[in-house]
Amino acid sequence: MKKNFLLWDIRFIEWKFHLDRDTWGSIGGGVILKKTFYIFVALVILLMSVAYMAGLFNDLSFNSPLLDNVYEGLKLLFRVNIIWIGLVIFLENNNPSRTLAWLLVLVLIPVVGFFLYILFGRSYRKQRKAKAKILSDSDRMEKAAEIQSSLLEYIDLPNSENPANRRLMQLLLKNAKAPFSMSNEVTVLTNGLSKFNRLFGAIKRATDHIHLEYFIIKDDHIGNELRELLIEKANEGVKIRVIFDDVGSMGLSRKYINSLKKAGIEVQSFFKVPLPILSRDLNYRNHRKIVVIDGLIGFVGGLNIGDEYIGNSEKFEFWRDTHLEIKGEAVYALQTIFLNDWNYVAKQVVQGVTYYPEVKVAKTSLVQIAASGPDSEWKSILQAFYKMISNAVDKIWVTTPYLVPEESILMGLKTAALSGIDVKIIIPSQPDHFFVYWASQANIQQLLEAGVKIYRYKNGFIHSKIMIVDKLVATVGTANLDIRSMEINFEVNAFMYDVDVISRLEEDFINDIGDSIMYDLEAFKNRGIFRKFMEAMGRLVSPLQ
């Protein structure tokens, strides 16, 4: 067996975790009564804000000097807060278009805009916590990345004859502290049935531990099948830990969570929010989908846990997605990402060599696992995408459910197409999130004019997150091609340099093209005024993310 000594000879070094005393995350889900109360409070605040803005409270008097003074003080405090938020937005080192958009909201609708920013703008308390999360991260991956970075030019690696691949690998070593490994076997799982069959089979074979981290876990048929399987394995003595995002999984019932806890399964929510019913798009969400079983098998990709991901949805008759099953040393990176998140949200120190067993994989598949989020020093996945695009000489094939790229990515795609590179993008033909859909539509014309070929998927909803560049590299993971994934959410992607894996992803891409209709530039230019209006709205709202 070929041994990747640079990374994994240090796997028996004891990890050091420096946990922040403050932690976000508690067992969530909430009950209907609590959510109803939140809705009621939010509506009252909103109605009072509108009334205040209309001047209905200008002549309000309590016939009491004390109450009148308190009321005047509250009004002054409220105005100061609006001014303060305006200054924070202005001084924030942020995207200028986003800054301008929020300032316009505060100027045009100062009261309602104030509450919109509180709900949907940047949360500085959470941002500080996200930055503090760096303190709890293990230095294992960083040490391995430093070693590999210094020796990369001297190592013989498969499919790295082209300097572009080595530059991309070097980038991920430095900006994401993402070591590469070669003793891996990667299996592409096309769609939900393939993913869940392999996942549930691996869970049934677990003997030591099961770690799950998902943005969405639903209390439905597939969710309960997972729940019963986890309880069964817990009763067998397997240690199980589960992280779910508090907003993404806001429909997860207390009964579901308690049944897991009763069986001895540890469950934690990520970034609990006070108003989950109004917080579908709140910032700093954990968008990762990670499963690690016995430290030997890992799963990562676009699929959450729910019936809609196997096509059982009233909204979408078919759900097209892509996931990966990884066996080998790259699983150590997924394990590290999970344990870093777990040690933070659970306020526990979980470590030890039992989570990093020696692997026995005969195949050689070069993989890097990169995580990004508000706790990252660099926008590592964004930078990796940019590097992939700039390195391309033949083709760039992208599948994304949301086409709202950061400006550098947008420019890179247009520049590549104008220079003669084959740039193809597959997006959904129907929305799952209203404003993001129209924001995506707003980018189509300029891309078409540059020569990018864009296809709308017609066989249901396409949710895959894939980028393929030449025959050199491909990435699959949780990051969408939108501002939220690139700059705000916690994400994880696998970057693969194996020609066989790249070819397998290309096969799926070609099949998806067959289930799609290509946009025609002239026809798109003649779209109706309503569509242009909705695109303008989507473009206006997108910087507020």
Buried (B, 14 or more C-beta within 10 A) or exposed (E): EEEBEBBBEBBEBEBEBEBBEEBBBEBBBBEEEEBEEBEEEBEEEBEBBEEBBEEEEEEEEEEEEEEEEEBEEEBEEBEEEBEEBBEBBEEBEBBEBBBEBBBEBBEEBBBBBBBBBEBBBBBEEBBEBBBBBBEBBBBBBBBBBBBBBEEBEEBEBEBBEBEBBBEBBBBBBBBBBBBBBBBBBBBBBBBBEBBBEBBBEBBEEBEBBBBBBBBBBBBBEBBBBBBEBBBEBBEEEBBBBBBBBBBBBBBBBBEBBEBBEEBEBBBBBBBBBEBBBBBEBBBBBBBBBBBBBBBBBBBBBBBBBBBBBBBBBEEBEBBBBBBBBBBBBBBBBBBBBBBBBBBBBBBBBBBEEEBBBEBEBEBBBBBBBBBBBBBBEBBBBBBBBBBBBBBBBEBBBBBBBBBBBBEBBBBBBBBBBEEEBBBBBBBBBEBBEEBBBBBBBBBBBEBBBBBBBBBBBEBBBBBBBBBBBBBBBBBBBBBBBBBBBBBBBBBBBBBBBBBEBBEBBBEBBEEBBEBBEEBEEEEBEEEEEEEEEBBEBBBBBBBBB
